[in-house]
Amino acid sequence: MPSFEESKYLQEFLKNIYNILLEYYGPQGWWPIYSLKGKPGFDALGYHPGNYSVPEEGVEVFQVVVGAILTQNTSWRNVQSALAALEGARATDPVRILELPTEELAQLIRASGYYNQKARKLKTVTRFLLEKGHLSPPRPPGREDLLSLWGIGPETADSILLYGFGQPQFVVDAYTFRLLFRLGVCPKREKYDKVSLDFKTTFKDMEISCWNEYHALIVVHSKKFCRKNPLCNGCPLFKHCLFAIGGINTDEG
């Protein structure tokens, strides 16, 4: 299978998929900023569809960081419950996160699962961002610096950089791997950095907002149609999908 760099067809194919998903679902308004809920341009959950912008204030960037960690291995619904608990305890800013005993912080974010580990991760990342001056004013950290921190993998690091700091990183998650494999774009177990680089090659001349939007669209599409047990009837990508037309076996074990 040729790489994206070697195939203009694959690049155009991925851009076409993006346009189809955007037309079908519309702008998703990721990443939700819970302190801006209900304010002009933001809905009741903090999403800002059609109003893409990188957070300008350090406290808003920090909310993206917190959300990126809490969403590891859980649903956003559970993350919202954890964020609400933090908000109720007035523990939404980095200084307060560091002041809280780890055990107390863990209980506040219990709804997100793996709460003891995530409490440690939050403190580790928060301390790093404050000590290195990445929040006042917002200044993006290096990707490798984030990856050197305990508990921060490529997906979380790229979520922080893309959604929090507006940096050109493409977030690759389980939904992305599943969709691309079923479309016949990449092998089932392709490496994370390979897929991310291929997307960055494809979208290098497009606004960062497109990178943001594409990941969000893949997630919403994968939840609605391209599930582990896919619902192909009515799928807007049906005619482009090798799984749907019987061309590949997508048994995921």
C-alpha positions in Angstrom: 0.0 0.0 0.0 1.6 3.3 -1.0 2.1 6.1 1.5 0.2 9.3 1.4 3.4 11.1 0.2 3.6 8.7 -2.7 -0.1 8.8 -3.8 -1.9 12.0 -4.8 -5.0 9.8 -5.1 -4.9 8.9 -1.4 -4.5 12.5 -0.5 -7.5 13.6 -2.6 -9.5 10.6 -1.2 -8.9 11.8 2.4 -9.9 15.3 1.5 -13.0 14.0 -0.2 -13.9 12.0 2.9 -13.5 15.2 5.0 -15.8 17.2 2.8 -18.5 14.4 2.9 -18.4 14.2 6.7 -18.4 18.0 7.1 -21.4 18.3 4.8 -23.3 15.5 6.5 -22.6 16.4 10.2 -21.7 20.1 10.1 -19.0 21.8 12.2 -18.6 20.1 15.6 -17.1 23.0 17.6 -14.4 21.0 19.4 -12.8 21.3 22.0 -15.6 22.3 24.4 -14.6 25.0 26.9 -16.7 24.5 30.0 -16.1 28.0 31.5 -17.6 29.5 28.3 -20.8 27.5 28.4 -23.7 29.5 27.1 -21.7 32.6 26.2 -21.9 34.2 22.7 -20.7 31.6 20.2 -20.8 28.7 22.6 -23.6 26.3 23.3 -24.8 25.0 26.7 -22.0 22.4 26.8 -19.2 24.7 25.8 -18.9 23.7 22.2 -18.5 26.4 19.6 -19.7 25.1 16.2 -18.9 27.3 13.3 -16.8 29.5 15.5 -13.4 27.8 15.5 -10.8 29.5 17.6 -7.8 28.5 19.6 -8.2 29.3 23.3 -6.7 32.7 24.0 -6.5 32.6 27.8 -4.3 30.3 29.8 -7.3 29.1 32.0 -9.1 28.0 28.8 -6.0 26.2 27.4 -5.7 24.5 30.8 -9.3 23.2 30.5 -8.4 21.5 27.2 -5.4 19.9 29.0 -7.6 18.6 31.8 -10.1 17.3 29.4 -7.5 15.6 27.2 -6.2 13.7 30.3 -9.6 12.8 31.7 -10.9 11.5 28.4 -8.3 8.7 28.3 -10.1 5.4 28.2 -13.6 6.8 28.9 -16.5 8.6 27.3 -16.9 12.4 27.1 -20.1 12.0 29.2 -18.0 10.7 32.1 -15.5 13.5 31.5 -18.3 16.1 31.8 -19.3 14.6 35.2 -15.7 14.9 36.4 -15.4 18.4 35.1 -18.6 19.4 36.8 -17.2 18.1 40.1 -14.0 20.1 39.6 -16.0 23.2 38.9 -18.2 22.6 41.9 -15.1 22.4 44.1 -13.6 25.5 42.4 -10.7 23.4 41.2 -10.6 24.4 37.6 -7.3 26.4 37.6 -3.8 25.0 37.6 -2.8 26.5 41.0 -5.8 24.9 42.7 -5.1 21.6 41.0 -1.6 21.6 42.5 -2.9 22.7 46.0 -5.4 19.8 46.2 -4.2 16.6 47.9 -3.9 13.9 45.3 -6.4 11.8 47.0 -9.0 14.6 47.1 -8.4 15.4 43.4 -8.8 11.7 42.6 -12.2 11.6 44.2 -13.4 14.7 42.3 -12.5 13.1 39.0 -13.8 9.7 40.0 -16.4 9.6 37.2 -13.7 9.6 34.6 -12.3 6.3 35.6 -8.7 5.4 36.5 -9.0 8.4 38.8 -6.0 7.7 40.9 -3.7 7.6 37.9 -5.4 10.6 36.2 -5.0 12.6 39.4 -1.2 12.0 39.3 -1.1 12.8 35.6 -3.0 16.0 36.1 -0.6 17.1 38.8 2.5 16.1 36.7 1.3 18.0 33.6 0.1 21.0 35.5 3.4 21.4 37.3 5.2 21.1 34.0 3.1 23.8 32.3 3.4 26.2 35.2 7.1 25.7 35.8 7.9 26.1 32.1 5.6 29.1 31.6 3.3 27.6 29.0 0.0 29.1 30.3 0.7 32.8 31.0 0.5 33.7 28.2 -0.3 30.5 26.3 2.9 29.2 24.7 3.0 25.7 23.2 5.3 23.1 24.7 7.3 20.8 22.5 5.7 17.5 21.6 8.6 15.5 22.9 8.5 17.4 26.2 4.9 16.4 26.6 5.7 12.8 25.7 8.4 12.7 28.3 5.9 13.3 31.1 4.5 10.3 32.9 1.1 9.2 31.6 1.1 11.3 28.4 1.1 9.4 25.1 0.9 10.6 21.5 -2.9 10.9 21.4 -3.1 13.0 24.6 -0.1 15.1 23.6 -1.5 15.8 20.2 -4.9 16.7 21.6 -3.3 19.2 23.9 -1.2 20.7 21.1 -4.0 20.8 18.5 -7.0 21.9 20.6 -5.3 23.8 23.3 -2.4 25.5 21.5 -3.5 25.4 17.8 -0.4 23.5 16.8 -0.3 21.4 13.5 -0.7 17.9 15.1 -3.3 15.4 13.9 -4.9 13.4 16.6 -5.1 9.7 15.8 -7.4 7.5 18.0 -9.0 4.1 17.9 -11.9 5.6 15.8 -9.4 6.9 13.2 -7.6 3.6 12.9 -10.9 1.7 12.5 -12.3 4.1 9.8 -9.1 4.3 7.8 -8.7 0.5 7.8 -12.3 0.0 6.7 -11.9 2.6 3.9 -8.8 0.7 2.8 -6.4 3.5 3.5 -4.0 1.9 5.9 -3.3 -1.5 7.6 -5.3 -2.5 10.7 -2.3 -2.0 13.0 -0.4 0.9 11.4 1.8 3.0 13.7 0.4 6.1 15.3 3.1 8.5 14.1 2.8 7.1 10.6 -0.9 7.8 10.3 -0.5 11.3 12.0 2.3 12.2 9.6 0.2 11.1 6.6 -2.7 13.3 7.6 -0.3 16.2 8.2 1.1 15.7 4.7 -2.4 15.7 3.2 -3.5 18.8 5.0 -0.3 20.8 5.1 -1.7 23.6 3.0 -5.0 23.8 4.9 -6.0 25.8 8.0 -5.4 24.1 11.4 -9.2 24.4 11.9 -9.6 21.6 9.3 -7.3 19.3 11.3 -9.4 20.0 14.4 -12.6 19.4 12.5 -11.5 16.2 10.8 -10.7 14.5 14.0 -14.0 15.6 15.5 -15.9 14.4 12.5 -14.2 11.0 12.5 -15.3 10.6 16.2 -18.9 11.5 15.7 -19.1 9.4 12.5 -17.6 6.4 14.3 -20.1 6.7 17.1 -23.0 6.9 14.8 -22.2 4.6 11.9 -18.7 3.1 12.0 -19.0 1.3 15.3 -17.2 -1.9 16.2 -20.3 -3.5 14.8 -20.9 -1.0 12.0 -24.3 0.3 10.9 -23.8 0.6 7.2 -27.4 1.5 6.3 -27.6 5.2 5.6 -23.8 5.8 6.1 -22.6 8.8 4.1 -19.4 7.0 3.3 -21.0 3.7 2.2 -19.9 3.9 -1.4 -16.3 4.7 -0.4 -16.0 1.9 2.2 -14.3 -1.4 1.3 -16.0 -3.0 4.3 -19.4 -1.9 3.2 -19.0 -3.2 -0.3 -17.4 -6.5 0.9 -13.9 -5.9 -0.2 -12.1 -6.5 3.1 -12.6 -8.5 6.3 -12.7 -6.1 9.3 -12.9 -8.7 12.1 -11.4 -6.8 15.0 -11.1 -9.7 17.3 
